[in-house]
Amino acid sequence: MSKTSRIPGFYKLSIDERLKKVAEFAGLTEEELSILRKVGNLDLELADRMIENV
């Protein structure tokens, strides 16, 4: 079976669950995952409420 980036219901997961899925898929370390949680000036909770299509 080939590896795919499609994760059904990804948008329904909590931010923490999404990060864990991405980390598992990409083989990220805890340190790398920690960096993802802190990147940018946009708060993750705010970003989670933004819409994709306008």
N, CA, C and O atoms as a Maestro MAE file, in Angstrom:
{
 s_m_m2io_version
 :::
 2.0.0
}

f_m_ct {
 s_m_title
 :::
 protein
 m_atom[216] {
  # First column is atom index #
  i_m_mmod_type
  r_m_x_coord
  r_m_y_coord
  r_m_z_coord
  i_m_residue_number
  s_m_chain_name
  s_m_pdb_residue_name
  s_m_pdb_atom_name
  i_m_atomic_number
  :::
  1 25 0.838 -1.178 0.000 1 A "MET " " N  " 7
  2 3 0.000 0.000 0.000 1 A "MET " " CA " 6
  3 2 0.888 1.248 0.000 1 A "MET " " C  " 6
  4 15 1.845 1.332 0.769 1 A "MET " " O  " 8
  5 25 0.570 2.206 -0.858 2 A "SER " " N  " 7
  6 3 1.378 3.418 -0.944 2 A "SER " " CA " 6
  7 2 0.966 4.432 0.123 2 A "SER " " C  " 6
  8 15 -0.178 4.449 0.576 2 A "SER " " O  " 8
  9 25 1.906 5.259 0.507 3 A "LYS " " N  " 7
  10 3 1.670 6.282 1.525 3 A "LYS " " CA " 6
  11 2 0.970 7.473 0.872 3 A "LYS " " C  " 6
  12 15 1.380 7.932 -0.194 3 A "LYS " " O  " 8
  13 25 -0.071 7.963 1.507 4 A "THR " " N  " 7
  14 3 -0.806 9.108 0.984 4 A "THR " " CA " 6
  15 2 -0.976 10.161 2.071 4 A "THR " " C  " 6
  16 15 -1.042 9.842 3.259 4 A "THR " " O  " 8
  17 25 -1.047 11.404 1.651 5 A "SER " " N  " 7
  18 3 -1.223 12.485 2.620 5 A "SER " " CA " 6
  19 2 -2.694 12.747 2.922 5 A "SER " " C  " 6
  20 15 -3.008 13.612 3.740 5 A "SER " " O  " 8
  21 25 -3.580 12.032 2.289 6 A "ARG " " N  " 7
  22 3 -5.016 12.220 2.544 6 A "ARG " " CA " 6
  23 2 -5.381 11.612 3.894 6 A "ARG " " C  " 6
  24 15 -5.125 10.436 4.153 6 A "ARG " " O  " 8
  25 25 -5.977 12.429 4.741 7 A "ILE " " N  " 7
  26 3 -6.404 11.974 6.064 7 A "ILE " " CA " 6
  27 2 -7.880 12.325 6.200 7 A "ILE " " C  " 6
  28 15 -8.221 13.475 6.478 7 A "ILE " " O  " 8
  29 25 -8.757 11.344 6.005 8 A "PRO " " N  " 7
  30 3 -10.194 11.623 6.099 8 A "PRO " " CA " 6
  31 2 -10.558 12.214 7.461 8 A "PRO " " C  " 6
  32 15 -10.126 11.720 8.502 8 A "PRO " " O  " 8
  33 25 -11.362 13.282 7.433 9 A "GLY " " N  " 7
  34 3 -11.814 13.907 8.672 9 A "GLY " " CA " 6
  35 2 -10.758 14.725 9.389 9 A "GLY " " C  " 6
  36 15 -10.933 15.074 10.557 9 A "GLY " " O  " 8
  37 25 -9.663 15.035 8.707 10 A "PHE " " N  " 7
  38 3 -8.567 15.791 9.331 10 A "PHE " " CA " 6
  39 2 -9.071 17.089 9.949 10 A "PHE " " C  " 6
  40 15 -8.651 17.469 11.043 10 A "PHE " " O  " 8
  41 25 -9.963 17.760 9.250 11 A "TYR " " N  " 7
  42 3 -10.485 19.047 9.733 11 A "TYR " " CA " 6
  43 2 -11.307 18.905 11.006 11 A "TYR " " C  " 6
  44 15 -11.507 19.883 11.726 11 A "TYR " " O  " 8
  45 25 -11.779 17.708 11.288 12 A "LYS " " N  " 7
  46 3 -12.585 17.476 12.491 12 A "LYS " " CA " 6
  47 2 -11.721 17.238 13.732 12 A "LYS " " C  " 6
  48 15 -12.216 17.301 14.857 12 A "LYS " " O  " 8
  49 25 -10.440 16.967 13.528 13 A "LEU " " N  " 7
  50 3 -9.537 16.677 14.640 13 A "LEU " " CA " 6
  51 2 -9.163 17.958 15.380 13 A "LEU " " C  " 6
  52 15 -9.204 19.051 14.815 13 A "LEU " " O  " 8
  53 25 -8.801 17.806 16.637 14 A "SER " " N  " 7
  54 3 -8.310 18.963 17.402 14 A "SER " " CA " 6
  55 2 -6.938 19.357 16.851 14 A "SER " " C  " 6
  56 15 -6.318 18.594 16.110 14 A "SER " " O  " 8
  57 25 -6.479 20.531 17.211 15 A "ILE " " N  " 7
  58 3 -5.169 20.989 16.744 15 A "ILE " " CA " 6
  59 2 -4.083 20.008 17.167 15 A "ILE " " C  " 6
  60 15 -3.207 19.666 16.371 15 A "ILE " " O  " 8
  61 25 -4.136 19.556 18.408 16 A "ASP " " N  " 7
  62 3 -3.128 18.617 18.906 16 A "ASP " " CA " 6
  63 2 -3.172 17.298 18.132 16 A "ASP " " C  " 6
  64 15 -2.128 16.736 17.800 16 A "ASP " " O  " 8
  65 25 -4.376 16.806 17.848 17 A "GLU " " N  " 7
  66 3 -4.505 15.562 17.082 17 A "GLU " " CA " 6
  67 2 -3.969 15.734 15.662 17 A "GLU " " C  " 6
  68 15 -3.339 14.826 15.121 17 A "GLU " " O  " 8
  69 25 -4.215 16.891 15.063 18 A "ARG " " N  " 7
  70 3 -3.699 17.162 13.714 18 A "ARG " " CA " 6
  71 2 -2.178 17.162 13.712 18 A "ARG " " C  " 6
  72 15 -1.547 16.564 12.840 18 A "ARG " " O  " 8
  73 25 -1.594 17.839 14.698 19 A "LEU " " N  " 7
  74 3 -0.134 17.888 14.779 19 A "LEU " " CA " 6
  75 2 0.453 16.493 14.970 19 A "LEU " " C  " 6
  76 15 1.488 16.171 14.388 19 A "LEU " " O  " 8
  77 25 -0.196 15.671 15.774 20 A "LYS " " N  " 7
  78 3 0.280 14.301 15.986 20 A "LYS " " CA " 6
  79 2 0.220 13.495 14.691 20 A "LYS " " C  " 6
  80 15 1.139 12.733 14.391 20 A "LYS " " O  " 8
  81 25 -0.863 13.661 13.920 21 A "LYS " " N  " 7
  82 3 -1.001 12.955 12.636 21 A "LYS " " CA " 6
  83 2 0.099 13.387 11.673 21 A "LYS " " C  " 6
  84 15 0.708 12.550 11.005 21 A "LYS " " O  " 8
  85 25 0.354 14.691 11.602 22 A "VAL " " N  " 7
  86 3 1.403 15.211 10.724 22 A "VAL " " CA " 6
  87 2 2.763 14.679 11.164 22 A "VAL " " C  " 6
  88 15 3.576 14.278 10.331 22 A "VAL " " O  " 8
  89 25 3.008 14.677 12.462 23 A "ALA " " N  " 7
  90 3 4.281 14.184 12.993 23 A "ALA " " CA " 6
  91 2 4.479 12.704 12.668 23 A "ALA " " C  " 6
  92 15 5.573 12.292 12.284 23 A "ALA " " O  " 8
  93 25 3.423 11.908 12.821 24 A "GLU " " N  " 7
  94 3 3.504 10.480 12.494 24 A "GLU " " CA " 6
  95 2 3.796 10.290 11.012 24 A "GLU " " C  " 6
  96 15 4.650 9.486 10.638 24 A "GLU " " O  " 8
  97 25 3.084 11.032 10.173 25 A "PHE " " N  " 7
  98 3 3.235 10.906 8.725 25 A "PHE " " CA " 6
  99 2 4.643 11.272 8.278 25 A "PHE " " C  " 6
  100 15 5.248 10.581 7.458 25 A "PHE " " O  " 8
  101 25 5.162 12.381 8.836 26 A "ALA " " N  " 7
  102 3 6.458 12.904 8.408 26 A "ALA " " CA " 6
  103 2 7.634 12.361 9.217 26 A "ALA " " C  " 6
  104 15 8.790 12.623 8.884 26 A "ALA " " O  " 8
  105 25 7.343 11.607 10.276 27 A "GLY " " N  " 7
  106 3 8.412 11.065 11.102 27 A "GLY " " CA " 6
  107 2 9.148 12.147 11.883 27 A "GLY " " C  " 6
  108 15 10.369 12.100 12.027 27 A "GLY " " O  " 8
  109 25 8.399 13.117 12.381 28 A "LEU " " N  " 7
  110 3 9.004 14.228 13.117 28 A "LEU " " CA " 6
  111 2 9.360 13.832 14.544 28 A "LEU " " C  " 6
  112 15 8.695 12.999 15.160 28 A "LEU " " O  " 8
  113 25 10.406 14.437 15.045 29 A "THR " " N  " 7
  114 3 10.802 14.232 16.437 29 A "THR " " CA " 6
  115 2 9.957 15.145 17.324 29 A "THR " " C  " 6
  116 15 9.252 16.022 16.824 29 A "THR " " O  " 8
  117 25 10.028 14.939 18.631 30 A "GLU " " N  " 7
  118 3 9.312 15.810 19.570 30 A "GLU " " CA " 6
  119 2 9.806 17.250 19.456 30 A "GLU " " C  " 6
  120 15 9.026 18.195 19.566 30 A "GLU " " O  " 8
  121 25 11.103 17.402 19.236 31 A "GLU " " N  " 7
  122 3 11.674 18.750 19.090 31 A "GLU " " CA " 6
  123 2 11.103 19.445 17.849 31 A "GLU " " C  " 6
  124 15 10.740 20.620 17.907 31 A "GLU " " O  " 8
  125 25 11.025 18.729 16.739 32 A "GLU " " N  " 7
  126 3 10.470 19.304 15.508 32 A "GLU " " CA " 6
  127 2 8.989 19.623 15.675 32 A "GLU " " C  " 6
  128 15 8.510 20.646 15.185 32 A "GLU " " O  " 8
  129 25 8.278 18.760 16.356 33 A "LEU " " N  " 7
  130 3 6.859 18.991 16.618 33 A "LEU " " CA " 6
  131 2 6.673 20.225 17.500 33 A "LEU " " C  " 6
  132 15 5.735 20.997 17.302 33 A "LEU " " O  " 8
  133 25 7.546 20.405 18.448 34 A "SER " " N  " 7
  134 3 7.506 21.580 19.316 34 A "SER " " CA " 6
  135 2 7.693 22.859 18.503 34 A "SER " " C  " 6
  136 15 7.043 23.868 18.778 34 A "SER " " O  " 8
  137 25 8.560 22.824 17.524 35 A "ILE " " N  " 7
  138 3 8.789 23.981 16.654 35 A "ILE " " CA " 6
  139 2 7.524 24.305 15.866 35 A "ILE " " C  " 6
  140 15 7.174 25.476 15.715 35 A "ILE " " O  " 8
  141 25 6.842 23.294 15.370 36 A "LEU " " N  " 7
  142 3 5.596 23.519 14.621 36 A "LEU " " CA " 6
  143 2 4.540 24.204 15.475 36 A "LEU " " C  " 6
  144 15 3.760 25.017 14.979 36 A "LEU " " O  " 8
  145 25 4.520 23.879 16.734 37 A "ARG " " N  " 7
  146 3 3.524 24.472 17.635 37 A "ARG " " CA " 6
  147 2 3.782 25.965 17.880 37 A "ARG " " C  " 6
  148 15 2.867 26.690 18.270 37 A "ARG " " O  " 8
  149 25 5.004 26.425 17.656 38 A "LYS " " N  " 7
  150 3 5.377 27.802 17.991 38 A "LYS " " CA " 6
  151 2 5.654 28.686 16.775 38 A "LYS " " C  " 6
  152 15 6.021 29.849 16.945 38 A "LYS " " O  " 8
  153 25 5.494 28.181 15.580 39 A "VAL " " N  " 7
  154 3 5.850 28.922 14.369 39 A "VAL " " CA " 6
  155 2 4.876 30.058 14.089 39 A "VAL " " C  " 6
  156 15 3.661 29.878 14.170 39 A "VAL " " O  " 8
  157 25 5.408 31.211 13.764 40 A "GLY " " N  " 7
  158 3 4.602 32.336 13.306 40 A "GLY " " CA " 6
  159 2 3.979 33.161 14.403 40 A "GLY " " C  " 6
  160 15 4.083 32.846 15.589 40 A "GLY " " O  " 8
  161 25 3.329 34.227 13.978 41 A "ASN " " N  " 7
  162 3 2.682 35.138 14.907 41 A "ASN " " CA " 6
  163 2 1.206 34.846 15.076 41 A "ASN " " C  " 6
  164 15 0.563 35.428 15.949 41 A "ASN " " O  " 8
  165 25 0.660 33.970 14.276 42 A "LEU " " N  " 7
  166 3 -0.760 33.654 14.327 42 A "LEU " " CA " 6
  167 2 -1.008 32.551 15.350 42 A "LEU " " C  " 6
  168 15 -0.459 31.456 15.233 42 A "LEU " " O  " 8
  169 25 -1.823 32.836 16.338 43 A "ASP " " N  " 7
  170 3 -2.177 31.866 17.368 43 A "ASP " " CA " 6
  171 2 -2.884 30.664 16.732 43 A "ASP " " C  " 6
  172 15 -3.756 30.846 15.882 43 A "ASP " " O  " 8
  173 25 -2.523 29.449 17.130 44 A "LEU " " N  " 7
  174 3 -3.111 28.243 16.543 44 A "LEU " " CA " 6
  175 2 -4.619 28.171 16.737 44 A "LEU " " C  " 6
  176 15 -5.334 27.701 15.852 44 A "LEU " " O  " 8
  177 25 -5.108 28.628 17.877 45 A "GLU " " N  " 7
  178 3 -6.553 28.605 18.129 45 A "GLU " " CA " 6
  179 2 -7.291 29.529 17.161 45 A "GLU " " C  " 6
  180 15 -8.375 29.189 16.686 45 A "GLU " " O  " 8
  181 25 -6.720 30.680 16.871 46 A "LEU " " N  " 7
  182 3 -7.317 31.613 15.918 46 A "LEU " " CA " 6
  183 2 -7.260 31.028 14.509 46 A "LEU " " C  " 6
  184 15 -8.243 31.080 13.770 46 A "LEU " " O  " 8
  185 25 -6.128 30.482 14.147 47 A "ALA " " N  " 7
  186 3 -5.971 29.885 12.821 47 A "ALA " " CA " 6
  187 2 -6.961 28.749 12.609 47 A "ALA " " C  " 6
  188 15 -7.446 28.550 11.495 47 A "ALA " " O  " 8
  189 25 -7.260 28.012 13.649 48 A "ASP " " N  " 7
  190 3 -8.182 26.882 13.553 48 A "ASP " " CA " 6
  191 2 -9.592 27.333 13.182 48 A "ASP " " C  " 6
  192 15 -10.348 26.572 12.578 48 A "ASP " " O  " 8
  193 25 -9.948 28.566 13.539 49 A "ARG " " N  " 7
  194 3 -11.299 29.062 13.258 49 A "ARG " " CA " 6
  195 2 -11.406 29.770 11.909 49 A "ARG " " C  " 6
  196 15 -12.498 30.176 11.511 49 A "ARG " " O  " 8
  197 25 -10.298 29.922 11.210 50 A "MET " " N  " 7
  198 3 -10.327 30.576 9.903 50 A "MET " " CA " 6
  199 2 -10.859 29.599 8.855 50 A "MET " " C  " 6
  200 15 -10.730 28.383 8.998 50 A "MET " " O  " 8
  201 25 -11.455 30.149 7.810 51 A "ILE " " N  " 7
  202 3 -11.983 29.288 6.758 51 A "ILE " " CA " 6
  203 2 -11.007 29.216 5.597 51 A "ILE " " C  " 6
  204 15 -10.188 30.111 5.390 51 A "ILE " " O  " 8
  205 25 -11.116 28.122 4.842 52 A "GLU " " N  " 7
  206 3 -10.240 27.896 3.707 52 A "GLU " " CA " 6
  207 2 -10.708 28.663 2.480 52 A "GLU " " C  " 6
  208 15 -9.912 29.321 1.810 52 A "GLU " " O  " 8
  209 25 -11.981 28.577 2.192 53 A "ASN " " N  " 7
  210 3 -12.541 29.174 0.984 53 A "ASN " " CA " 6
  211 2 -13.362 30.394 1.339 53 A "ASN " " C  " 6
  212 15 -14.205 30.358 2.235 53 A "ASN " " O  " 8
  213 25 -13.108 31.457 0.635 54 A "VAL " " N  " 7
  214 3 -13.846 32.693 0.906 54 A "VAL " " CA " 6
  215 2 -14.757 32.997 -0.257 54 A "VAL " " C  " 6
  216 15 -15.472 33.998 -0.237 54 A "VAL " " O  " 8
  :::
 }
 m_bond[215] {
  # First column is bond index #
  i_m_from
  i_m_to
  i_m_order
  :::
  1 1 2 1
  2 2 3 1
  3 3 4 2
  4 3 5 1
  5 5 6 1
  6 6 7 1
  7 7 8 2
  8 7 9 1
  9 9 10 1
  10 10 11 1
  11 11 12 2
  12 11 13 1
  13 13 14 1
  14 14 15 1
  15 15 16 2
  16 15 17 1
  17 17 18 1
  18 18 19 1
  19 19 20 2
  20 19 21 1
  21 21 22 1
  22 22 23 1
  23 23 24 2
  24 23 25 1
  25 25 26 1
  26 26 27 1
  27 27 28 2
  28 27 29 1
  29 29 30 1
  30 30 31 1
  31 31 32 2
  32 31 33 1
  33 33 34 1
  34 34 35 1
  35 35 36 2
  36 35 37 1
  37 37 38 1
  38 38 39 1
  39 39 40 2
  40 39 41 1
  41 41 42 1
  42 42 43 1
  43 43 44 2
  44 43 45 1
  45 45 46 1
  46 46 47 1
  47 47 48 2
  48 47 49 1
  49 49 50 1
  50 50 51 1
  51 51 52 2
  52 51 53 1
  53 53 54 1
  54 54 55 1
  55 55 56 2
  56 55 57 1
  57 57 58 1
  58 58 59 1
  59 59 60 2
  60 59 61 1
  61 61 62 1
  62 62 63 1
  63 63 64 2
  64 63 65 1
  65 65 66 1
  66 66 67 1
  67 67 68 2
  68 67 69 1
  69 69 70 1
  70 70 71 1
  71 71 72 2
  72 71 73 1
  73 73 74 1
  74 74 75 1
  75 75 76 2
  76 75 77 1
  77 77 78 1
  78 78 79 1
  79 79 80 2
  80 79 81 1
  81 81 82 1
  82 82 83 1
  83 83 84 2
  84 83 85 1
  85 85 86 1
  86 86 87 1
  87 87 88 2
  88 87 89 1
  89 89 90 1
  90 90 91 1
  91 91 92 2
  92 91 93 1
  93 93 94 1
  94 94 95 1
  95 95 96 2
  96 95 97 1
  97 97 98 1
  98 98 99 1
  99 99 100 2
  100 99 101 1
  101 101 102 1
  102 102 103 1
  103 103 104 2
  104 103 105 1
  105 105 106 1
  106 106 107 1
  107 107 108 2
  108 107 109 1
  109 109 110 1
  110 110 111 1
  111 111 112 2
  112 111 113 1
  113 113 114 1
  114 114 115 1
  115 115 116 2
  116 115 117 1
  117 117 118 1
  118 118 119 1
  119 119 120 2
  120 119 121 1
  121 121 122 1
  122 122 123 1
  123 123 124 2
  124 123 125 1
  125 125 126 1
  126 126 127 1
  127 127 128 2
  128 127 129 1
  129 129 130 1
  130 130 131 1
  131 131 132 2
  132 131 133 1
  133 133 134 1
  134 134 135 1
  135 135 136 2
  136 135 137 1
  137 137 138 1
  138 138 139 1
  139 139 140 2
  140 139 141 1
  141 141 142 1
  142 142 143 1
  143 143 144 2
  144 143 145 1
  145 145 146 1
  146 146 147 1
  147 147 148 2
  148 147 149 1
  149 149 150 1
  150 150 151 1
  151 151 152 2
  152 151 153 1
  153 153 154 1
  154 154 155 1
  155 155 156 2
  156 155 157 1
  157 157 158 1
  158 158 159 1
  159 159 160 2
  160 159 161 1
  161 161 162 1
  162 162 163 1
  163 163 164 2
  164 163 165 1
  165 165 166 1
  166 166 167 1
  167 167 168 2
  168 167 169 1
  169 169 170 1
  170 170 171 1
  171 171 172 2
  172 171 173 1
  173 173 174 1
  174 174 175 1
  175 175 176 2
  176 175 177 1
  177 177 178 1
  178 178 179 1
  179 179 180 2
  180 179 181 1
  181 181 182 1
  182 182 183 1
  183 183 184 2
  184 183 185 1
  185 185 186 1
  186 186 187 1
  187 187 188 2
  188 187 189 1
  189 189 190 1
  190 190 191 1
  191 191 192 2
  192 191 193 1
  193 193 194 1
  194 194 195 1
  195 195 196 2
  196 195 197 1
  197 197 198 1
  198 198 199 1
  199 199 200 2
  200 199 201 1
  201 201 202 1
  202 202 203 1
  203 203 204 2
  204 203 205 1
  205 205 206 1
  206 206 207 1
  207 207 208 2
  208 207 209 1
  209 209 210 1
  210 210 211 1
  211 211 212 2
  212 211 213 1
  213 213 214 1
  214 214 215 1
  215 215 216 2
  :::
 }
}
